[in-house]
Amino acid sequence: MENLLFRFLEDSYEEMVNIRRYLHQYPELSFEEEETPAYIAEYHKKLGHEVTTEVGKRGVTARLVGGKPGPVVGLRADFDALPIQEETGLPFQSKRNGIMHACGHDGHTATMLILAKALNHIKDELSGTIVFIHQHAEELAPGGAAAMIEDGCLEDVDVIFGTHLWATVPYGVMQYKDGAMMAAADRFEIDIIGKGGHGATPHLTKDAIVIGSQLVTNIQQLVSRRIDPQESAVVSVGSFEAANAFNVIADQARLVGTVRTFNDHVRDTIEKELERMTKAVCDGASASADFRYYRGYPAVVNHAEEAQYLADCAAQVPGISETEYMKPQMTGEDFAYYLHHVKGSYFFTGARHPEWEEAYPHHHPKFDIDERAMLLAAKIMGKAALDFKN
């Protein structure tokens, strides 16, 4: 049955590419998806699957019931895009100004749809049920996963698997990891309130730029001097705004940044220390601040048995040259929420073309994937779904 599945996927590869390229031309931002979920739902309906729309408001689920009893396996793919102007120059480049599939979610969706078609082809011999979870809004917290779970997308699901086409990992390589794989992703905002004035009389002001600069410098010591060196953490200030005329001392400044952690205790410590540090710097300058901390996705923590199971499946897939035990990534993913409810694992499918001199990273305006990676991803998830037993 596995060989039949693989042959069907290979025969459907051209359709998979066409779906990906169509979706790539018509991307939709997180929480604004309308055409994409409608396209997905219609595709599954034509296959005769039990389709539920507006799951968590914009998500789609489809159920394929096999001809034999067995476990319920969930497979997840996301479908939202990013507010990025595409610069790839591809013939199927985005037709929507300022919006781009710069993270491969078009490829994830095409992979899942053709895999659904292939599994449907052998449904009479299929043991158990497959739940295809098409998720909206992965790119923007609070994300779509939590809302879809609350709406029942994991009902009766015994295990869940998902993959990310990873453009900086060579084609043919599958990366897996048990335990913490991707980091919790948080955001902080700090508004510094000083006292502005003329650039010629700084002694009469409370310079928000100087205060903000001091705070940025101090933040660099937060991980190195507040966190156990055996733990991992990243604190980055991504934006520093204080626009004024050249001869005006700023009365306000805003810092915006991100925090990435794997451990909840480290996460709590950094939030507390950031707020304490902000207050201390501003108090020292007789200024004040408004500190806000927003918790994003938790860390993706794979279940050990399921992670190894995926690696074993991948090792038996033609075209996979290596299954690599990876280091944790500081990027975030709301697949984490599914793993809080059922066992499962997330993995990376290498999508860097061997002829590329440079592989542009995710969220880059020149991002692209080796489309052949979609076929490998479909084979790995298809085999995992076929072979899984409780």
LINHU-V360922 format. One record per helix or strand of 3 or more residues. SS is the DSSP state (H for helix, E for strand). FROM is the first residue (numbers start at 0). TO is the last residue. Records with the same first field share a line. If there is no record, write none. Layout:
SS=FROM-TO  FROM-TO
This chain:
H=1-10  12-24  34-46  104-120  122-124  144-149  201-203  207-225  263-283  303-314  335-338  371-386
E=49-54  58-64  67-77  126-134  158-169  172-175  178-181  183-192  232-240  251-260  287-293  299-301  321-324  342-351
